[in-house]
């Protein structure tokens, strides 16, 4: 009896992942890395969140140390359990600082743009790349991008033997520097310029993943935020920043997260669910109002995506909404933990224009939505103790930012190196048959 009880307890500590739609067999974390979507078309979520001993986490830990401690429970009794520490050390080899702002008042900026492609997507893409390499995998990494994801995935996989990368992006709807990051990696990375929206690109990728024959032929692996391998590592910096914030202010933080496809925001809410000191999560959205309208009406209605200055957030059908709804089946509870603001291009421009003088920072258009959301929230509430989540380096959007600040933005060295490469892309109409034919 004692042995059976001990075995049951150990089994209950092992985190399995289930589908948001509830009709698929539970899987381990490593199985989810390889499957991407569940068999019923849903997204994988933890069956339960591990009970972490927060005393084991220090705000002074490096990203790699913090990440290994946080992720290990998710990979217990899997092939990656003994490799998590080395994966984190290899993947998180760049700085993610929590920086003060000029205004003080317990307002900080979490700078997620110091990686290889100057955007927060480097965290998840590099973790996924190193994890798949440790699993001895090979295949075609397929990704739809509204700007930053594709570059991060290309950078993480371009030089890995046995991997190809296929990127779909909306033509003329991302910055020229973002496009350069998608198209200049050589023959192992194929970039398709789609005559449509990000939603079209995302739909084509999901259709490809669901096509069992095509998926088997190309050995598809998803690198969008539908992948657990992308989402789990993003929990780390939110959790770590919350402890750093509390150490400096003695308060729990409100995280203000620019969001389009909702992956980064869900990662923040998972960190809150694991009892890290996060008060609320504010979702900063652009003029694409799907989430804002949902919080207003309780109805999830998808409209045609609009092009905005915050192009990486030009999403009308966020994939991770299923994870948000699964995490908060009760709508009223959701609204207690989460707020949403919608930000127009004129408000993005105003936030960028005043960024240096007011906050001492130059904002990219996406981070500017977080700043504008903060200011809107403060107009209805007194004081908000907050962390602005800065998702990309402003140098990636120089044509928007530089005229507004009246100055040039220094280009990070790794981004400058990428910009010197030659670009190759293939034009594609937004239908799956054309894509399937182009893949060969």
ABEGO torsion letter per residue (X at the ends): XAAAAAAAAAAAABBBBBBAAGABBBBBAAAAAAAGBBAAGBBBBBABBBBBBAAABBAABBAAAAAAAAAAAAABGBAAAAAAAAAAAAABABBBBBBBBAAEGGBBBBBAAABAAGBAAAAAAAAAAAAAAAAGBBEBBBBBBAGAAAAAAAAAAAABBGBBBBBBBBBGABBAAAAAAAAAAEAABBBBBBBBBAAAAAAAAAAAAABAAAAAAAGBBBABAABAAAAAAAAAAAAAAAAAAAAAAGBBBBBBBBBAAGAAAAAAAAAAAAGBBBABBBBBBBABAAAAAAAAAGBBBBBBBBBBABAAABBABBAAAAAAAAABABAAAAAAABBBBBBBAAAAAAAAAAAAAAAGBBBBAAAAAAAAAAAAAAAABBBBBBBBBBABBAAAAAAAAAAAAGBBBBBBAAAAAAAABBBBBBBBBBBAAAAAAAAX
